[in-house]
Amino acid sequence: MSKHYMSTVSGRLWNKHKLMSQIFDPNDVPYIIPLEGDRYEIHFPPLLKKILNEQAAQLKNELSSETDLHPNLMRLNPPASLNDFQRAIDFNSLHNFSIRNTHLTNLQILIDTENEANVTEDAVASIAQAINSIRLFLGTELGIDQGDTDNILLNQSGSYHLYLLLGYLLDEIVTV
């Protein structure tokens, strides 16, 4: 996947479809509504589902690659120790496969629940983790550091808007 592929595709989708007007429900229906027990109802507009699934599939493809990991995946699997190189290598050799599989599983759950409105609490947690993985990848690709809110808000690129939207979605999910 070429550098900036995800942000370019997302940016085109954002601008082409005027995503903001199609993402937010004029009736102010929450994205996720708690039901009885451990069930939740998901109300993602169709265009948002399309973008999330497209981004999840692209990230899943990157994570499934047998070659060296894409540099923008570093935030998904940070080193265990910044000060102890050997400890970081030992940790990565033990846990890289497990961490990668967790990301892949969460991304697949996001893709699989595209047409489901009623999901379990575990599925909601996996969806949140998948959205966070997409956001971390996109943020790395865009060069966004924690606390870069001013730069993000000033940038007119659809990719930056998508980054903000993913953060908003995560906040909505966690609030529920």
C-alpha positions as CSV (number, residue, x, y, z in Angstrom):
1,M,0.0,0.0,0.0
2,S,1.5,3.3,-1.0
3,K,2.2,6.0,1.6
4,H,-0.9,8.1,2.4
5,Y,-3.2,5.6,0.6
6,M,-5.7,5.4,3.5
7,S,-5.9,9.2,4.0
8,T,-6.1,9.9,0.3
9,V,-9.0,7.5,-0.2
10,S,-10.7,8.7,2.9
11,G,-10.2,12.3,1.9
12,R,-11.8,11.7,-1.5
13,L,-14.7,10.0,0.1
14,W,-15.1,12.8,2.6
15,N,-15.1,15.5,0.0
16,K,-17.1,13.6,-2.7
17,H,-20.0,12.7,-0.5
18,K,-20.0,15.7,1.9
19,L,-19.6,13.2,4.6
20,M,-20.5,15.5,7.5
21,S,-24.1,16.0,6.4
22,Q,-24.5,12.2,5.9
23,I,-22.8,11.1,9.1
24,F,-24.8,13.0,11.6
25,D,-28.4,12.1,12.0
26,P,-30.7,15.1,11.9
27,N,-33.0,13.4,14.4
28,D,-30.0,13.1,16.8
29,V,-30.3,9.4,17.2
30,P,-27.2,8.1,19.1
31,Y,-24.8,5.8,17.2
32,I,-25.1,3.2,19.9
33,I,-28.0,2.6,22.2
34,P,-27.9,0.2,25.2
35,L,-30.6,-2.4,25.3
36,E,-31.5,-5.1,27.9
37,G,-28.6,-7.2,29.3
38,D,-25.4,-7.0,27.4
39,R,-26.9,-6.0,24.0
40,Y,-26.5,-2.8,22.1
41,E,-28.2,-1.3,19.0
42,I,-25.8,0.3,16.5
43,H,-27.0,3.1,14.3
44,F,-24.2,4.0,11.9
45,P,-25.4,5.8,8.7
46,P,-24.6,3.8,5.5
47,L,-21.8,6.1,4.4
48,L,-20.1,5.9,7.8
49,K,-20.4,2.1,7.6
50,K,-18.9,2.1,4.2
51,I,-15.9,4.2,5.2
52,L,-15.3,2.2,8.4
53,N,-15.4,-1.1,6.5
54,E,-13.2,0.2,3.8
55,Q,-10.6,1.5,6.3
56,A,-10.9,-1.7,8.3
57,A,-10.3,-3.9,5.2
58,Q,-7.3,-1.8,4.2
59,L,-5.8,-1.9,7.7
60,K,-6.5,-5.6,7.9
61,N,-4.6,-6.1,4.7
62,E,-1.6,-4.2,6.0
63,L,-1.6,-6.3,9.2
64,S,-1.9,-9.5,7.3
65,S,1.1,-8.8,5.2
66,E,3.9,-11.3,5.6
67,T,6.5,-8.6,4.8
68,D,7.9,-6.1,7.2
69,L,5.2,-4.1,8.9
70,H,4.2,-0.8,7.4
71,P,5.9,2.1,9.4
72,N,2.5,3.6,10.2
73,L,1.6,0.5,12.2
74,M,4.1,1.4,14.9
75,R,1.4,3.0,17.2
76,L,-0.6,-0.3,17.1
77,N,2.3,-2.2,18.6
78,P,4.6,0.1,20.5
79,P,7.8,-1.2,22.0
80,A,7.6,-2.6,25.6
81,S,10.5,-0.6,26.7
82,L,12.1,2.5,25.2
83,N,15.1,2.3,27.5
84,D,15.9,-1.5,27.3
85,F,16.4,-2.6,23.7
86,Q,16.7,-6.3,24.6
87,R,13.6,-6.3,26.7
88,A,11.7,-4.7,23.8
89,I,13.0,-7.4,21.4
90,D,12.0,-10.2,23.9
91,F,8.6,-8.7,24.4
92,N,7.9,-8.3,20.7
93,S,9.1,-11.8,19.9
94,L,6.6,-13.2,22.5
95,H,3.7,-10.9,21.8
96,N,3.7,-9.6,18.3
97,F,1.7,-12.4,16.9
98,S,-0.9,-12.2,19.7
99,I,-1.2,-8.4,19.3
100,R,-1.5,-8.6,15.6
101,N,-4.2,-11.3,15.8
102,T,-6.1,-9.2,18.3
103,H,-6.1,-6.2,15.9
104,L,-7.1,-8.5,13.0
105,T,-10.0,-10.0,15.0
106,N,-11.3,-6.7,16.1
107,L,-11.2,-5.3,12.5
108,Q,-13.0,-8.4,11.2
109,I,-15.7,-8.0,13.9
110,L,-16.2,-4.4,12.7
111,I,-16.5,-5.6,9.1
112,D,-18.8,-8.5,10.1
113,T,-21.2,-6.3,12.0
114,E,-21.8,-3.9,9.1
115,N,-25.4,-5.1,8.6
116,E,-26.1,-6.0,12.2
117,A,-28.0,-3.6,14.4
118,N,-28.1,-5.6,17.6
119,V,-24.7,-6.7,19.0
120,T,-23.2,-7.8,22.2
121,E,-21.1,-5.7,24.6
122,D,-18.0,-7.7,23.5
123,A,-18.7,-6.8,19.9
124,V,-19.1,-3.1,20.8
125,A,-15.7,-3.3,22.6
126,S,-14.1,-4.9,19.6
127,I,-15.7,-2.2,17.3
128,A,-14.2,0.5,19.5
129,Q,-10.8,-1.1,19.4
130,A,-11.0,-1.5,15.6
131,I,-11.9,2.2,15.2
132,N,-9.1,3.1,17.5
133,S,-6.6,1.1,15.5
134,I,-7.8,2.8,12.3
135,R,-7.5,6.2,14.0
136,L,-4.0,5.4,15.2
137,F,-2.9,4.3,11.8
138,L,-4.4,7.3,10.1
139,G,-2.9,9.7,12.8
140,T,0.5,8.2,12.2
141,E,0.1,8.6,8.5
142,L,-0.9,12.2,8.9
143,G,1.9,12.9,11.4
144,I,-0.5,13.8,14.2
145,D,0.8,13.8,17.7
146,Q,-1.2,13.8,20.9
147,G,-2.3,17.3,21.6
148,D,-2.2,18.4,17.9
149,T,-5.9,19.6,18.0
150,D,-5.2,23.1,16.7
151,N,-3.3,21.8,13.6
152,I,-6.1,19.3,12.9
153,L,-8.8,21.9,13.2
154,L,-7.0,24.3,10.9
155,N,-6.3,21.6,8.2
156,Q,-9.0,21.4,5.6
157,S,-8.1,18.0,4.4
158,G,-10.8,15.3,4.6
159,S,-8.3,13.0,6.1
160,Y,-7.9,15.2,9.1
161,H,-11.7,15.5,9.4
162,L,-11.9,11.7,9.3
163,Y,-9.4,11.5,12.1
164,L,-11.6,13.8,14.2
165,L,-14.7,11.9,13.3
166,L,-13.1,8.6,14.5
167,G,-12.2,10.3,17.8
168,Y,-15.8,11.5,18.1
169,L,-17.1,8.0,17.4
170,L,-14.7,6.5,20.1
171,D,-16.0,9.1,22.6
172,E,-19.6,8.2,21.8
173,I,-18.9,4.5,22.2
174,V,-17.0,4.9,25.5
175,T,-19.8,7.2,26.8
176,V,-22.4,4.4,26.3
